[in-house]
Amino acid sequence: VSGMPTFCIPVQDGGVGFDYRLHMAIADKWIELLKRRDEDWRMGVIIHTLTNRRWMEKCVSYAESHDQALVGDKTIAFWLMDKDMYDFMALDRPSTPQIDRGIALHKMIRLITMALGGEGYLNFMGNEFGHPEWIDFPRADQYLPDGKFIRGNGNSFDKCRRRFDLGDADYLRYNGMQEFDHAMQHLEETYGFMTSDHRYISRKDEGDRIIIFERGDLVFVFNFHWSNSYFDHRAGCLKPGKYKVVLDSDDPLFGGFSRINHDAEYFTFVREAIPADIKHEGFHDDRPRSFLVYAPSRTVVVYALTKDEVKPVEAAV
C-alpha cells in the first residue's frame, strides 16, 4: 500500500526503500468536494489534504485517477460541467456559466494539486484537457457466487477509449485546458518549484477564499471566491525585489477572461511606503516582505522574483 509507514525510508534504515509514494487522499478529497457547491469548500481542508504527509517523504500527487473515472463515477471535468460539455465546448458558440465555472476550477484544482501535493505530479488519461467521459471496459452480464446479478454493458467498446483528439482541436475549449497543462509543466521545468525545499503557506482565508503560498522562488495566489475579485490584495513573500506574472489561469489562451496585465511589475514594499503601525519592512502574514496584486475571482496567478538583465558595457573605441 502506497501510504504504509516506512514506504519511502531506505532499506538500510528499516524501510521499504521506495523514493516516492502516491498521495492517494488528494483525488478522493476533490471528488468529495465536487459533490458540494464550491461556495461550501473550506480553504483549510484543501490545504490540510494537500500537505498532510510525513516529513521529508516524497509524494506523487494527482487530481484524479481510475478510481474516479471508471464507470459509476465521473471525471472532475464532468462533475464540474456535466451535460453542458456535450453542447457548449465549441468556441464558435456562446459558453454557459457552468462551463466558465468548470474550466476555471479545473485549472485551479490541477495547479494547486501540482504545487502543494508533493514532489511529483501525475496526469491521468485525458484529465490534462478535461476529458468529459468515464471509462468502461467491455462487460457481459454476470451472476456473483451469492446469486447477485450484475448487469454488463453488452460487451460495448463505446467508452473503452480516451478522446485525445479533443485536446488537440483548436476549435474546442478543451484545447485551452490542455494549453494550461503545458504551461504548468513548463513552469516546473523553468523554476523547479516541486523539488524545492522552500514551502510556506502564508494565507488560507475562509472569508475571502484566498490561498497564498510560496514554493521555491514562486508566489502562488489562488482566489477561489465565486464572484469577488480583490484589488490591491497584499501577498506576503520571502525575498524583496520586483515580481512578474509567470502563469495566469485567466489568460485567454487557457480559456480565461484576460483580467491580468502580464506586463505589470510588482515591487515589494520599502520602509517609507508601509503604514507606521507595521514594525518590520513589508511584514505581512508572518512574511518579511509583501507586494500588492489583483486577484480576480476563480483564478490562480503565479509570480516570480525577477532580476533585471545587466547590459554589457560597450568597449571604448
C-alpha positions as a printed NumPy array, in Angstrom:
array([[  0.   ,   0.   ,   0.   ],
       [  1.458,   3.341,  -1.055],
       [  0.593,   5.049,   2.224],
       [  2.075,   2.475,   4.59 ],
       [  4.662,   3.674,   7.138],
       [  8.351,   3.387,   6.187],
       [  7.412,   3.056,   2.496],
       [  9.937,   5.709,   1.443],
       [ 12.588,   5.078,   4.09 ],
       [ 15.838,   3.469,   2.85 ],
       [ 16.135,  -0.279,   3.373],
       [ 19.255,   0.144,   5.5  ],
       [ 17.159,   2.257,   7.881],
       [ 14.424,  -0.356,   8.151],
       [ 12.157,   0.95 ,   5.392],
       [ 10.792,  -0.449,   2.141],
       [ 13.146,   1.678,   0.061],
       [ 10.951,   3.475,  -2.469],
       [ 11.772,   7.051,  -3.489],
       [  8.161,   8.261,  -3.842],
       [  4.688,   7.208,  -2.798],
       [  1.306,   8.086,  -4.307],
       [ -0.625,  10.746,  -2.406],
       [ -3.954,   8.95 ,  -2.806],
       [ -6.034,  11.062,  -0.427],
       [ -5.969,  14.123,  -2.703],
       [ -8.073,  12.698,  -5.532],
       [-10.64 ,  11.309,  -3.09 ],
       [-10.91 ,  14.7  ,  -1.402],
       [-11.516,  16.518,  -4.688],
       [-14.393,  14.188,  -5.558],
       [-15.822,  14.716,  -2.076],
       [-15.629,  18.496,  -2.537],
       [-17.041,  18.411,  -6.067],
       [-20.235,  16.863,  -4.743],
       [-20.827,  20.164,  -2.924],
       [-21.076,  23.753,  -4.105],
       [-17.667,  25.41 ,  -4.261],
       [-19.171,  28.111,  -2.032],
       [-19.026,  25.468,   0.724],
       [-15.394,  24.459,   0.195],
       [-13.068,  25.186,   3.102],
       [ -9.619,  26.505,   2.262],
       [ -8.119,  24.919,   5.374],
       [ -9.435,  21.487,   4.397],
       [ -7.898,  21.768,   0.925],
       [ -4.524,  22.837,   2.337],
       [ -4.542,  20.124,   5.004],
       [ -5.283,  17.378,   2.472],
       [ -2.577,  18.533,   0.072],
       [  0.138,  18.852,   2.723],
       [ -0.782,  16.014,   5.1  ],
       [  2.185,  13.706,   4.626],
       [  5.169,  12.549,   6.618],
       [  8.09 ,  14.945,   6.884],
       [ 10.62 ,  14.611,   4.054],
       [  8.585,  11.832,   2.412],
       [  8.388,  12.442,  -1.326],
       [  4.949,  12.064,  -2.864],
       [  3.425,  11.953,  -6.331],
       [  0.183,  13.92 ,  -6.377],
       [ -2.722,  13.675,  -8.803],
       [ -6.145,  15.261,  -9.028],
       [ -7.915,  12.143, -10.308],
       [ -7.21 ,   8.579, -11.413],
       [ -9.021,   5.412, -12.483],
       [-10.735,   5.292,  -9.077],
       [-12.65 ,   8.429, -10.028],
       [-13.013,   7.981, -13.793],
       [-14.254,   4.394, -14.041],
       [-17.921,   3.703, -14.751],
       [-20.095,   4.584, -11.784],
       [-18.283,   7.844, -11.113],
       [-17.411,  10.948, -13.113],
       [-14.255,  12.71 , -14.202],
       [-13.519,  16.024, -12.491],
       [-14.488,  17.877, -15.66 ],
       [-17.851,  16.124, -15.818],
       [-18.521,  16.756, -12.128],
       [-17.93 ,  20.445, -12.83 ],
       [-19.666,  20.894, -16.194],
       [-21.958,  17.877, -16.588],
       [-24.069,  17.668, -19.746],
       [-23.12 ,  21.202, -20.852],
       [-19.863,  19.643, -22.068],
       [-21.717,  17.982, -24.931],
       [-23.135,  21.208, -26.37 ],
       [-21.058,  24.214, -25.295],
       [-17.366,  23.332, -25.629],
       [-17.084,  24.664, -29.185],
       [-15.559,  28.132, -29.494],
       [-17.992,  29.151, -32.234],
       [-20.929,  29.207, -29.816],
       [-21.511,  31.037, -26.521],
       [-20.339,  29.481, -23.295],
       [-22.529,  28.96 , -20.222],
       [-21.965,  29.898, -16.566],
       [-21.454,  26.218, -15.782],
       [-18.782,  25.857, -18.472],
       [-16.989,  29.043, -17.363],
       [-17.068,  27.899, -13.736],
       [-15.916,  24.394, -14.619],
       [-12.972,  25.43 , -16.771],
       [-11.794,  27.948, -14.159],
       [-11.963,  25.496, -11.247],
       [-10.478,  22.636, -13.282],
       [ -7.34 ,  24.701, -13.885],
       [ -7.121,  25.756, -10.245],
       [ -7.603,  22.202,  -8.959],
       [ -4.813,  20.869, -11.159],
       [ -2.306,  23.597, -10.33 ],
       [ -2.825,  23.645,  -6.562],
       [ -2.528,  19.836,  -6.567],
       [  0.722,  20.054,  -8.502],
       [  2.128,  22.94 ,  -6.469],
       [  1.353,  21.704,  -2.942],
       [  0.603,  17.991,  -3.219],
       [  4.11 ,  16.615,  -3.472],
       [  7.363,  16.413,  -5.387],
       [  5.873,  14.753,  -8.465],
       [  2.656,  15.191, -10.439],
       [  0.641,  12.625, -12.371],
       [ -1.83 ,  13.231, -15.18 ],
       [ -4.478,  10.629, -15.86 ],
       [ -5.663,   9.681, -19.342],
       [ -7.1  ,  12.95 , -20.553],
       [ -7.626,  14.985, -17.395],
       [ -4.897,  17.307, -18.695],
       [ -7.566,  18.727, -21.018],
       [-10.717,  17.844, -19.062],
       [-11.843,  14.6  , -20.692],
       [-15.638,  14.559, -20.38 ],
       [-16.485,  10.877, -20.127],
       [-15.8  ,   7.962, -17.853],
       [-14.004,   4.723, -18.715],
       [-15.977,   1.5  , -19.105],
       [-14.442,  -1.759, -20.267],
       [-16.492,  -4.348, -22.191],
       [-18.575,  -6.31 , -19.685],
       [-21.086,  -9.133, -20.042],
       [-23.935,  -9.786, -17.628],
       [-22.824, -11.968, -14.734],
       [-24.042, -13.606, -11.555],
       [-21.886, -13.462,  -8.442],
       [-21.438, -16.581,  -6.258],
       [-24.035, -15.197,  -3.855],
       [-26.559, -15.039,  -6.698],
       [-26.441, -11.267,  -7.135],
       [-26.946, -10.176, -10.744],
       [-24.513,  -7.627, -12.211],
       [-25.684,  -6.066, -15.445],
       [-23.   ,  -5.63 , -18.094],
       [-22.811,  -3.225, -20.997],
       [-23.306,  -5.713, -23.805],
       [-19.529,  -6.004, -24.236],
       [-19.538,  -2.472, -25.59 ],
       [-16.3  ,  -0.71 , -26.503],
       [-18.037,   2.682, -26.684],
       [-16.439,   4.093, -23.511],
       [-13.325,   1.912, -23.663],
       [-11.18 ,   4.7  , -25.049],
       [ -9.893,   8.212, -24.453],
       [-10.61 ,  11.071, -26.868],
       [ -7.157,  12.65 , -27.029],
       [ -8.215,  14.428, -30.213],
       [-10.36 ,  16.77 , -28.109],
       [ -7.337,  18.435, -26.53 ],
       [ -5.708,  18.981, -29.921],
       [ -8.795,  20.524, -31.551],
       [ -8.162,  24.284, -31.628],
       [-11.867,  24.965, -32.201],
       [-12.824,  23.451, -28.824],
       [-12.388,  24.759, -25.283],
       [-10.559,  21.55 , -24.397],
       [ -7.575,  22.95 , -26.273],
       [ -7.217,  25.859, -23.848],
       [ -7.361,  23.471, -20.902],
       [ -4.601,  21.396, -22.493],
       [ -2.521,  24.516, -23.113],
       [ -2.765,  25.241, -19.395],
       [ -1.336,  21.798, -18.659],
       [  1.575,  22.558, -21.   ],
       [  2.121,  25.843, -19.147],
       [  2.104,  24.073, -15.765],
       [  4.76 ,  21.639, -16.942],
       [  6.827,  24.457, -18.428],
       [  6.615,  26.358, -15.137],
       [  8.063,  23.375, -13.292],
       [ 10.791,  22.873, -15.896],
       [ 11.762,  26.536, -15.631],
       [ 11.657,  27.031, -11.857],
       [ 11.839,  23.525, -10.357],
       [  9.423,  24.521,  -7.602],
       [  8.16 ,  20.996,  -6.901],
       [ 11.532,  19.795,  -5.659],
       [ 12.407,  22.974,  -3.783],
       [ 12.938,  22.736,  -0.034],
       [ 11.226,  26.087,   0.459],
       [  7.474,  25.929,   1.004],
       [  5.492,  28.364,   3.112],
       [  1.717,  28.83 ,   3.232],
       [  1.108,  32.391,   4.354],
       [ -2.659,  32.708,   3.928],
       [ -5.745,  30.491,   3.803],
       [ -8.638,  32.907,   4.214],
       [-12.054,  31.287,   4.651],
       [-13.875,  34.591,   4.164],
       [-12.142,  35.881,   1.05 ],
       [-11.467,  32.318,  -0.211],
       [ -7.83 ,  33.258,  -0.808],
       [ -4.854,  30.881,  -0.604],
       [ -1.322,  32.29 ,  -0.887],
       [  1.86 ,  30.269,  -0.592],
       [  5.481,  30.195,  -1.671],
       [  7.088,  27.218,  -3.36 ],
       [ 10.679,  27.683,  -4.372],
       [ 11.11 ,  31.184,  -5.806],
       [  7.444,  31.455,  -6.81 ],
       [  4.45 ,  33.026,  -5.076],
       [  1.068,  31.418,  -5.834],
       [ -2.136,  33.435,  -5.336],
       [ -5.386,  31.434,  -5.574],
       [ -8.767,  33.148,  -5.381],
       [-11.486,  30.503,  -5.03 ],
       [-14.241,  33.069,  -4.499],
       [-17.067,  32.64 ,  -6.995],
       [-17.734,  36.378,  -7.507],
       [-15.352,  38.596,  -5.522],
       [-12.204,  39.961,  -7.131],
       [ -9.685,  41.793,  -4.963],
       [ -7.74 ,  44.902,  -5.947],
       [ -4.518,  45.734,  -4.098],
       [ -4.58 ,  42.445,  -2.23 ],
       [ -1.413,  42.076,  -0.213],
       [  0.651,  38.933,  -0.76 ],
       [  3.421,  38.03 ,   1.65 ],
       [  6.751,  36.772,   0.34 ],
       [ 10.267,  35.989,   1.486],
       [ 12.549,  37.951,  -0.801],
       [ 12.475,  41.668,  -1.665],
       [ 12.53 ,  42.956,  -5.207],
       [ 10.443,  43.005,  -8.363],
       [  7.939,  40.265,  -9.179],
       [  6.284,  39.494, -12.502],
       [  3.471,  37.203, -13.638],
       [  4.779,  33.879, -14.948],
       [  1.486,  31.953, -15.12 ],
       [ -2.084,  33.238, -15.215],
       [ -5.071,  30.893, -15.397],
       [ -7.176,  33.812, -16.682],
       [ -5.099,  34.091, -19.862],
       [ -7.35 ,  33.852, -22.972],
       [ -5.012,  31.13 , -24.268],
       [ -6.33 ,  28.968, -21.422],
       [ -9.978,  29.947, -21.833],
       [ -9.787,  32.865, -19.389],
       [-11.054,  36.435, -19.473],
       [ -7.77 ,  38.402, -19.624],
       [ -8.182,  40.315, -16.372],
       [ -4.458,  40.315, -15.523],
       [ -1.895,  42.637, -17.111],
       [  1.114,  40.457, -17.88 ],
       [  3.354,  43.487, -18.408],
       [  2.771,  44.826, -14.897],
       [  5.605,  44.825, -12.374],
       [  5.05 ,  44.224,  -8.667],
       [  7.517,  45.701,  -6.196],
       [  7.827,  44.689,  -2.571],
       [  7.213,  47.416,  -0.014],
       [ 10.051,  49.67 ,   1.057],
       [ 10.243,  51.059,   4.56 ],
       [  8.959,  54.521,   3.633],
       [  5.824,  53.15 ,   1.949],
       [  4.404,  50.992,   4.719],
       [  1.989,  52.013,   7.481],
       [  3.542,  53.293,  10.688],
       [  1.963,  50.551,  12.798],
       [  3.941,  47.851,  10.965],
       [  7.303,  47.488,  12.627],
       [  9.09 ,  45.44 ,  10.013],
       [  9.712,  46.325,   6.409],
       [  6.804,  44.967,   4.357],
       [  5.884,  42.497,   7.105],
       [  2.625,  40.677,   6.297],
       [  1.171,  37.25 ,   7.148],
       [  4.364,  36.352,   9.034],
       [  6.425,  37.073,   5.924],
       [  9.269,  39.611,   5.888],
       [  8.203,  41.165,   2.552],
       [  4.977,  41.731,   0.63 ],
       [  3.554,  43.245,  -2.555],
       [  0.109,  44.215,  -3.866],
       [ -1.704,  42.177,  -6.521],
       [ -5.033,  41.977,  -8.296],
       [ -6.761,  38.636,  -7.63 ],
       [ -9.742,  38.051,  -9.956],
       [-12.432,  35.579,  -8.926],
       [-11.76 ,  31.886,  -9.617],
       [ -8.201,  32.377, -10.808],
       [ -4.669,  31.484,  -9.874],
       [ -1.758,  33.772, -10.704],
       [  1.871,  32.797, -10.133],
       [  4.538,  35.448,  -9.532],
       [  8.31 ,  35.063,  -9.785],
       [ 11.091,  37.265,  -8.481],
       [ 12.873,  38.769, -11.459],
       [ 16.313,  40.167, -11.985],
       [ 16.877,  42.944, -14.478],
       [ 19.327,  41.97 , -17.157],
       [ 22.583,  43.888, -16.944],
       [ 23.536,  45.211, -20.336],
       [ 27.209,  44.707, -21.185],
       [ 29.332,  47.829, -21.227],
       [ 30.373,  48.687, -24.747],
       [ 34.093,  48.71 , -25.303],
       [ 35.627,  52.109, -25.845],
       [ 36.561,  52.79 , -29.427]])
